[in-house]
């Protein structure tokens, strides 16, 4: 037991301060793509032809469907002019399917919160039944890791439950295979209303790499209505967590900016106060040691 306590003390605080502070993600993380149609050459379709899921359209303007995107680098490598690039922006969730479509240099919207009544019901306590509808275990792993001390989903009042009758909503991964379609529908029907549905990953949104395959249904929309889409293949745990908190109205951009500004002012005040007190103490120390200001009269310096 003593060794366990010592190891815990050495490890320190593991839980991320998100959402009060932005997560620290590696430079190689591929998040929100940015499009620069001004770089596109006339008639060039290199990026669209390289995309394995047809997420990119170059006809009538450059567009990218995040619901289909696998966040692979094929389009970036194929584009000769650098019109597509990935950023480390993790905030990708959207409330509507059309909201996942990037059009040119248009700014990507953030997921909006539920309406007042649903937010009142679920804002502080949300129980989710997770259904893997034929997934590859990529999205399932990142959904599961939200329960670890680093992310600590429970601190926001969000929990996974075993029975749909104890749930407030569904969290779906996988492309909804033919064998899972009926099971998913029955699980949805067993959840008492009102209820919400969250589709996590490219497969659950559009079928992902299996899009238009005869044995799957191109995502959760084919079986149940969806309230939140979280794109990615798989999406980062912070992307999932950000989408859930925005859906519940737990992330307020203006409040976060106000907190950051207040923290900045506080740090500046502490710094200024430290400089003032340091200067005053230095002056007092100089006087104590007889190192006060020297006379400025030139004659006083003569021997």
N, C-alpha and C positions, 0 to 999 in steps of 0.2 A: 504493500500500500504506500509506503514511504517513497519507493522508486516512482510510482505512478504520480504522486503529488509533485515530486521534484521535476519529472518530465513535463508535467502540465505547466509548472511555473516557468520552465525554460522556454516552452513553446509560446507562452504569452496569449494575447487575445487574438483569436483566429477569425472571428466573424467580420465580414466585410462591412465597412461603414455605409455602403450603398443603401438607400438612395441619397443620403445626406452628402456624400462625396461621390464623384464619378469613379467608375471602376478603372483599374489600371490594366490595360490590355496590351499584349505584345504588338510590335510593329507589323509582324507577319499576319496578324488577324485580318481576315477579309470581312468587312462589314458593308455598310451601305455603299453601293456603287454610285459614281457620279458620271454624268454624261455631258459631253461637250460637242453638240451637233455641228458647231462651226468648223470643227476639224474634219468632218466627214467629206470625203471626195465624192463627186457626182457619180451615182451608179455603183458605189462600193457597197458590197453586202458581205464582206469578209467576216464580220463579227456574227451576223445572223446565220451564216452558213456553218460557222464553227460551233454554235451553241447546240449542245446535245438534246435540249428539251424544247427548243423553239421559243425561248424566253425573250429573244431579241427580235424586234421588227425594225427594218430600215426603210420600209415603204411609207411615204408620207410623213417622214420625220422619225428620228431615232427614239425608240421606246424600249423599255425593259420591264418585264413582268417579274417582280420579286417572288410571286407565288410559284412560278416555274423555275426560278433561278436556283442552281445548285451551288453557287458561289465558287465555281471552279475558275481557273484563270484562262480558259480556252479563248474567250472573246478578247481579253486583254492582249494575249499573245498573238492573236490573229489580226488585230486592228493595226494597220501600218501607220496610222496617224495619231494613235494614243487618244482616241475619242472616248474610251471607257477606262475607268480606273476605280480601284476599290479603296475605301477609306477604313478607318478603324471605328466608325460610328456603329454602336451596337443597338441603338433604338430603332427597331424596324417594324414593330407590331402595328397593325391597322385594323380598324373596325369593319371595313367593307372590302370586298374582293377587288373592286375597281381602285380602291385606295392603294393597292400594292403596285400599281403600274406607274413607273417613272416615265415622264414625258419630257424629253429634252433636258434643259437645265432647270426645270421646275423644282421648287423646294419640296422635299418629302414631308408630308404631314405626320404628326404624331397621333397615336391612338387616343380617341376621346373616351371619357368616362361614361359609365352607365347613366341612365336617367335617375332622377332623384329618388324614386321609390325603391328601385333595385339597388342603388348605392346605399340606401338606408338599411336594406335587408342584408346585403353581402359585404358592405364596406369594412366591417370589423371582424367578420367571421364567414369564411368561405370554405366549404367542404367540396372537394372534387373527386370524382371517380375517374381514374385513368384507364383508358381503353387503348390497347395496341391493336389496331385494325390491320395487321399484316406488315408491321414495320420491320426494319432491319436491325433494330436495337440501338441505332445511333441516337435518335431523338429520345428514345426511352431512357437511355443512360443519362442524358442531360436533364431530363425531367426528374429522374430519381435523385441526381446529385444535389438538387435544390434542398433536399432534406438534411444535408450535411452541415456541420458547424460553420463552414465558410459562408454559405448563403442563408441558412437557417430560415426556411420559409415559414415556419411556425411563429416566428416573432411578429409576423404581419397578420396573424390569425387565419392563415391559409393552410389547410391540411388535406392530405389524401385519405380517402376512406375506402373500405373494402366493399361496401354494399351501395348500390345506386339509391336505395331507399333512405340512406343516411346522407345523401349528397345534395348539393345545391346546383351542381352542374357537371358537365363532362369535359375532360381534357383528352383529346384524340390525337393519336400518332398513327402513321401508316397510311397507305393509299386506299384503304377500305377494300380489301379483297372480296371476291364473291362469297367465300366461306365465312367472312366476318360481317357482311352487310346486315343480315338478319339479327345477329347477336348485338351489333351496335344499335340497331333500331329498338330492340327490346330493352336494352340498357337505358336508352334515352327515355323510353315510355315509362320505365319504372321510377324515374326521378320525379318527385312531386313538383308541380309548378309553384311559383315561377322558377325557371332554370336558365342557365347559360351554357354555351358550348364554346370551347376554345380549340382551334385546330393548330397543332404545333408541327412545323416542318413542311418542306416542299411536298412530301408525299401526301400529307393530310390536307393540303391546300389544293393541289392540282394533279397528284399522281407522281410527281417527282420524276425520277429516271424511268418509272414504269408507265408514264403517261400514255393513254390510249391503248394499253394492253387489254386484251379481251377478258382477263381474269380479275380485273380490278375496276373500280368505279371513279377514278380520278379525284379522290379526296372525299372529305366528310360531307361536303355540300350535297352529294348525291343521296345521302340518307337522312341527314338532320340539318336544321338551320344553324348557322355559325355566327357567333357574336364577336369573336376576336380571332384574327389570323396572325400567327407568328412565323415569318418566313425563315428559311435557313436549311442547311443540309449537313449536319443538324444545326439548329440555332444554338448560339452560346447560352449557357444558363442565365447570364445577365440579361440577354435579350428576352428570354422567357419571363424572367422576374420583372423586368421593366414593363412588359406588356400587361402582366397581371396587375401590377400596382397602378398602372394608368387606367386600366379598365375599372378598378375599384375607386378611382379618384384619390389615390394615396400619394400621387406625385403631382405637385403643382409647380409648374415652371416658374411662375412669378414668385411663389414663396421660396423656392430654392434659390432664385437669384437674389432675393432679399436677404436670405440667410448668408449667402456667400458675400454679399456686400457688407453686411454687418460684421462678419468675421474679418473681412479685409480692414475695415475701419478700426476694429478692436486691435488687430495686430499693429496697425500704424500708431495707434495711441500708446500701446505698450512700448513700442520702439522709441517714440518721441519722449515718453516719460523716462525711459531708461537713459536716453542721451542727456536729458535735463538733469536727472539725479546724478549721473556719472560726472557731468561737468561741475555741478555744485560740489560734490564730494572732492573732486580734484582740486578745485579752488580752495576749499577748506583745508585740505592736506598741504597745499602749497603755503598757505598762510601759517599753518602750524609749524612747518619746517623753515619758515623764514624765507620762502621763495616767492614772496608777493611781487607785485608789479614793480619794475625798475623805474627810477626817476627818468623823466624825459628831458630835463634841463641839461643841455650840453655841458654847462659849467660844473654841474654836480659830478660829472664823470672824471674831472681833472684831479690828479693827485694833489 
